[in-house]
């Protein structure tokens, strides 16, 4: 699906204005992809332990 010039410009402006939010969303997406498709079971188990520790910290 192609985007119009106006849509591309709007996307560019949003990304420039909300840099930190876009960065956060990209990292979140990469983490989900790694867990669901790219990571090994051992990787996922390691991440699971890190998540448990993080949740205990509050």
FENMO-V725653 format. One record per residue. RES is the residue in one letter. SS is DSSP state (hx for helix, st for strand, lp for the rest). D_FIRST is the distance of its C-alpha to the first C-alpha in whole Angstrom. Layout:
RES&SS&D_FIRST ; RES&SS&D_FIRST
This chain:
X&lp&0 ; X&lp&4 ; X&lp&7 ; X&lp&10 ; X&hx&13 ; X&hx&15 ; X&hx&12 ; X&hx&12 ; X&hx&16 ; X&hx&16 ; X&hx&15 ; X&hx&17 ; X&hx&20 ; X&hx&20 ; X&hx&20 ; X&hx&23 ; X&hx&25 ; X&lp&24 ; X&hx&24 ; X&hx&27 ; X&hx&24 ; X&hx&21 ; X&hx&24 ; X&hx&25 ; X&hx&22 ; X&hx&21 ; X&hx&24 ; X&hx&24 ; X&hx&21 ; X&hx&23 ; X&hx&26 ; X&hx&24 ; X&hx&22 ; X&hx&26 ; X&hx&28 ; X&hx&26 ; X&hx&25 ; X&hx&26 ; X&lp&30 ; X&lp&33 ; X&hx&35 ; X&hx&37 ; X&hx&35 ; X&hx&34 ; X&hx&38 ; X&hx&38 ; X&hx&35 ; X&hx&37 ; X&hx&40 ; X&hx&39 ; X&hx&37 ; X&hx&40 ; X&hx&42 ; X&hx&40 ; X&hx&40 ; X&hx&44 ; X&hx&44 ; X&lp&42
